[in-house]
Amino acid sequence: MRRTLLESLTSRPLTETPPAADDAALAELAASVERAARRRLGRSLAIRQVDAGSCNGCELEIHALNNAFYDLERFGLRFVASPRHADVLLVTGPVTRNMREALERTYNATPDPKWVVAVGHCAADGGIFAGSYAVAGGVGDVVPVDLHISGCPPTPLQLLQGLLALLAGGSAA
Amino acid sequence: MPSLIDIIPHGEPVDGHRPCPRLIVTADEWRHAAREVAAGHATLFGLWGDTGTVPTVHMAIIEDATGEIVVISLACPAKKFPSVGALHPPAIRLERAIHSLYGLVPVGAPDARPWLDLGFWEVRHPLGARRPAPAERPAYAFLPVEGESLHQIPVGPVHAGIIEPGHFRFTAGGETVARLEQRFGYVHKGIESLMAGATIEQAARLAARTSGDSTVAYGLAFAQAVEAALGVEAPPRAKYLRALMAELERLANHFGDIGAICNDASFALMHAHCGILREQALRAADACFGHRLMMDRVVPGGVADDIHRNGATLLRDTLQHIRARFPRLVELYDNTASLQDRTTATGIVAAELARQFGAAGYVGRASGRDFDARRTPGYAPYDQLEFAVPVLTAGDVNARVWIRIREVEQSLKLIERILAHLPDGPTATALDGGSGGNGEGLGLAESFRGDVLAWVRLKGLRVARCHLRDPSWFQWPLLEIAVEGNIVADFPLCNKSFNCSYSGHDL
């Protein structure tokens, strides 16, 4: 263990230069997010991830945001265990009928002001699962959505670009 | 040893079911097969419902040693069938799902509560004779637990981490878990109903999104089922590329799991370093096949695209890097007593239960079940590649970590061999639906988690019916048993060492 730890002290970090915030995401946020909310949430955001019915592909890439290459926490973005602590709900999947109530309750348990980010193609409109008896639709059909990050699943880089737009939106206010 | 055909001697074979036989049986023969499975003469491999002219139930059974598979089918004109779960507990959840989805009643079943249907759908029996669901959502009775000073801890469906949703109901006496009961279905998307009538291309995309972490394995199982049904074969180069993707998927997932298990024992250093290896494997996959998870890269008939030339170079460099780094992480795991203290003798699955449930993957192999679908019944190109299947007997979290470590080593070897022996030639065969037949096919692929079974019935080049069985069906119930008597704080550790799929199970 000593060798591994010492080496980490002397070698260069793997963490990569942050990408620029996604332009489309900035535009969507400017239209949807109130200036007052941006001011209050400031530059540090607590994120609560909710899987509302995904295939778990999106979860894998959201997990990757925490690895040494992307290191989400350096931007002041961190995942929290409870919606009560959260500023942002990061929601994946088509919303299944079986998860609809749980998502609504999670949304209601999150204090205002709050933002909802819908992650992945399925979260936009149900994706390839739309039309099933078991699917309620996209995230926007159940709770108000402020930002969409598309992809199947979105890469960690795409996720990062979208989430950085939240911070850029905050500082622009 | 009697062969499977001897176990079900009188069934009437169905034409066009490949590669294994499917037999139409009577209720008596169905009961006989259930007794044989319960007696341990064969392993339950799948149990699912079907619509058609007559509602039907199908049961797949396999002989572990030879890999011989038989599907038996029982017509249920009266919408009921003799319960297998009454004799053989691993069938109970599958039968509850059949009842909820198809409205077919397992007669004599020990548990009549719904499964997957949580009361939120507008219809009951969505895959059978649909009827409107009652306006009032029926209450769900969890199993009773009696004793002094017991308390309940309900967890989920929304969990504290970045995980899929499911409900866990713990009953604990102090710190010790007296009973865990799971309730799933939250991510049920109705994949089987979306499959019915879909083109093969659409259906393949659905199969690839049944459980995102096993997208290659699902793509492969589905493709093999379709190819069997159509009687076509993927070209040799495609088979090698599929195996390359499957092993890369296994590597990435095992790295993620080994790190995450250690993280749940609060040993973040392993998590950080395994996370780096996982990311590097995913980047190599992206460079080789244009998608980090390699989604939709395995298609019926072959693969969507050949390996990118510069990708192969990056993959070789990545393998070399992993070979240099991984042994040190293994040493770190092995030499950290505080970590071993958490993983050793925690969450034990008895060998007898692993056998009875036909537990696949690292869950089975850590408890002495020497089974790997790549070897038995086996599929190309693994018959031409030498690899070992690690088996341990301790059955604890530590054993499940070590199985993954050994499998990483095997996968590294396999990828190197595949790269060295990649045959030339085309990467896909055209699918021919010209025969217009109603072919049926069964496909099998060993995901990182265990064997994925895919069964299809085609109508021309469309899917009439498709069933996908995730290995988690036979692993989740064992988790309930494994945590009994452990402390509540060790549940995340046990759960992560199983890493079952919610989405693959819920469909």
Interface residues (C-beta under 8 A of the other chain):
Chain A: M1 R3 T4 L5 L14 Q49 V50 D51 A52 G53 S54 C55 N56 G57 C58 E59 L60 E61 I62 H63 A64 N66 N67 A68 F69 F79 A81 S82 P83 G93 P94 T96 R97 N98 M99 R100 E101 A102 T106 I128 F129 G131 S132 Y133 A134 V135 C152 P153 T155
Chain B: L118 F120 W121 E122 V123 P126 P157 V158 A160 G161 I162 I163 E164 P165 G185 Y186 V187 H188 K189 G190 I191 S193 L194 Q202 R205 L206 R209 T210 S211 G212 D213 T215 G256 L269 A272 H273 G275 I276 R278 E279 L282 R292 L293 M295 R328 L332 N335 T336 S501 Y502 S503
